[in-house]
Amino acid sequence: MFFTEPKSHTRSILKDILPKYCRGKVVDVGAGRGKYKSLIMKYANYYTSIDNESSYDQFGKKKFINKLDFAHDALNMPFENEIFDTVICTEVLEHVENPFILMKEMSRILKKNGCLILSSGWIALYHPEPKDYFRFSKDVYFHLCEINNLEIIKAIKKGGYFT
């Protein structure tokens, strides 16, 4: 494991990470309106998206539901065990009432030797979409991965002092 210099935006990190770690059958957990779909599809054989319908209710964004493959609770995903080669979950963990269950679910649907690409903000303004519960230090990522039998291959700091 190693840390690299921080980048400022999730998109720029994904551009660096996806060519090496994204492959095969991919699920975008907490995909929202699918803003990274076109980037992910460059490396995936199959893409599916899932997000909680209540994420849209609070802000009247129901029009985005039709862009989702699954409007379903991410804490109890409707997928078989070990079905995805890559699980991507960007900026979602802080919005989930129980991130321990979400990590367990993502680990469950990830194939052995698959890749989980995960990001979440550390220092961010309050942003309820629909709720804003947590901020995570690197220690939490290590813990969440350890208890779900996931190995951290690469950790990238996002942002810097003024971002």
Secondary structure by P-SEA (a helix, b strand, c coil): cccccccccaaaaaaaccccccccbbbbcccccccccccccccccbbbbbbbcccccccccccccccccccccccccccccccccbbbbcccccccccaaaaaaaaaaacccccccbbbbbccccccccccccccccaaaaaaaaaaacccccbbbbcccccc
